[in-house]
């Protein structure tokens, strides 16, 4: 299957990922299927894992939490998408956890739906610009 760059439906969001426009689920474009490359600036900003300049390889066929990792999600309120973004989920013996901030703010949840989230895809890979990789390497060297 070919991978292509796409921008899923919905308005761009501000840098912290909070959507700036409401839209009804009934007027959303058809859901994406398969694997696509998505620019993070469309609302997937989730530092430090995902920066606005990153590209994401996303499996849009995965609509439920499976393996631990990053997922694209939508916050749905009263049948409307109020926000789009990325969140990290992981399992342990206690259950399913969501990292609310990207900084290790883990919260035990029953399911994404229990907190109003709809899973729209699984992030397979985060691609960072070469200049960003060099900056990260420098920071790691300084910290060592």
C-alpha positions as CSV (number, residue, x, y, z in Angstrom):
1,X,0.0,0.0,0.0
2,X,1.4,3.4,-0.9
3,X,1.9,6.0,1.7
4,X,1.0,9.6,0.9
5,X,1.0,13.0,2.7
6,X,-2.5,14.1,3.7
7,X,-4.2,16.5,6.0
8,X,-7.2,15.0,7.8
9,X,-10.4,17.0,8.0
10,X,-10.7,19.8,10.5
11,X,-9.3,23.3,11.1
12,X,-5.7,23.8,12.1
13,X,-5.2,24.1,15.8
14,X,-3.2,26.4,18.0
15,X,0.3,25.2,19.1
16,X,-0.8,23.5,22.2
17,X,-3.2,21.3,20.2
18,X,-6.5,22.9,21.4
19,X,-8.8,23.1,18.4
20,X,-9.9,26.6,17.4
21,X,-13.1,25.5,15.7
22,X,-16.0,23.2,16.4
23,X,-17.3,21.0,13.7
24,X,-20.1,18.4,13.7
25,X,-19.1,14.8,13.1
26,X,-21.8,14.6,10.4
27,X,-20.0,17.1,8.2
28,X,-16.5,15.6,8.6
29,X,-14.8,14.3,5.5
30,X,-14.7,10.6,5.1
31,X,-12.4,9.0,7.6
32,X,-8.9,8.2,6.3
33,X,-8.0,4.6,6.0
34,X,-4.6,2.9,5.7
35,X,-1.2,4.5,6.4
36,X,-0.5,8.1,5.7
37,X,2.1,10.8,6.4
38,X,0.5,13.7,8.3
39,X,2.1,17.0,9.2
40,X,2.0,17.6,12.9
41,X,1.1,21.3,12.6
42,X,-2.5,20.4,11.8
43,X,-3.2,19.8,15.5
44,X,-1.0,16.9,16.6
45,X,1.5,19.0,18.6
46,X,2.4,17.0,21.8
47,X,5.8,18.0,23.1
48,X,8.3,16.6,23.6
49,X,7.3,13.6,21.5
50,X,5.7,15.6,18.7
51,X,6.7,19.1,17.6
52,X,4.8,21.3,15.1
53,X,7.5,20.7,12.4
54,X,7.4,16.9,12.6
55,X,5.7,14.5,10.2
56,X,3.8,11.6,11.5
57,X,3.3,8.2,9.9
58,X,-0.2,7.2,11.1
59,X,-2.2,4.0,10.7
60,X,-5.8,5.3,10.4
61,X,-7.2,1.7,10.4
62,X,-6.4,1.4,14.1
63,X,-9.4,3.0,15.9
64,X,-8.9,1.4,19.3
65,X,-6.0,1.5,21.8
66,X,-3.8,-1.5,21.1
67,X,-0.1,-1.5,21.8
68,X,1.4,1.2,24.1
69,X,2.2,4.3,22.1
70,X,1.0,7.6,20.5
71,X,-2.5,7.9,19.1
72,X,-4.3,10.6,17.3
73,X,-7.6,11.4,19.1
74,X,-10.5,13.7,18.9
75,X,-12.4,15.1,21.9
76,X,-16.1,14.8,21.1
77,X,-18.7,16.9,23.1
78,X,-22.4,16.9,22.2
79,X,-21.7,15.2,18.9
80,X,-19.1,17.8,17.9
81,X,-15.3,17.5,17.6
82,X,-14.1,20.1,20.1
83,X,-10.4,19.3,19.9
84,X,-7.9,17.2,17.9
85,X,-4.5,16.1,19.0
86,X,-2.1,13.3,20.0
87,X,-1.9,11.5,23.3
88,X,0.3,8.7,24.6
89,X,-1.5,5.6,26.1
90,X,0.1,2.7,28.0
91,X,-1.1,-0.4,29.9
92,X,0.1,-1.8,33.1
93,X,-1.4,-4.2,35.7
94,X,-3.8,-1.5,36.9
95,X,-5.3,-0.7,33.5
96,X,-5.1,1.9,30.7
97,X,-3.3,5.2,31.3
98,X,-3.3,8.4,29.3
99,X,-0.4,10.9,29.4
100,X,-2.4,14.1,29.5
101,X,0.4,16.6,28.8
102,X,3.2,14.7,27.2
103,X,5.3,15.3,30.3
104,X,4.4,12.1,32.2
105,X,1.1,13.3,33.6
106,X,-0.4,9.8,33.6
107,X,-4.1,9.3,34.5
108,X,-5.8,5.9,34.8
109,X,-8.9,5.7,32.6
110,X,-11.5,3.0,31.8
111,X,-11.3,3.8,28.1
112,X,-10.7,6.7,25.7
113,X,-14.5,7.0,25.3
114,X,-15.0,7.3,29.1
115,X,-13.1,10.7,28.9
116,X,-14.8,11.8,25.7
117,X,-12.0,10.8,23.3
118,X,-12.3,9.0,20.0
119,X,-9.3,7.3,18.6
120,X,-8.7,8.1,14.9
121,X,-5.3,6.5,14.3
122,X,-2.1,5.0,15.7
123,X,1.2,6.9,15.3
124,X,3.7,4.4,13.8
125,X,6.6,6.9,13.6
126,X,7.4,10.5,14.2
127,X,9.8,12.0,11.7
128,X,11.8,15.1,12.9
129,X,13.6,17.6,10.7
130,X,17.4,17.0,10.5
131,X,18.1,20.3,12.2
132,X,15.9,19.2,15.2
133,X,17.7,15.9,15.5
134,X,21.0,17.8,15.7
135,X,19.6,20.0,18.4
136,X,18.3,17.0,20.4
137,X,21.7,15.3,20.1
138,X,23.5,18.4,21.4
139,X,21.1,18.6,24.3
140,X,21.8,14.9,25.2
141,X,25.5,15.4,25.0
142,X,25.3,18.4,27.4
143,X,23.1,16.4,29.8
144,X,25.5,13.4,29.8
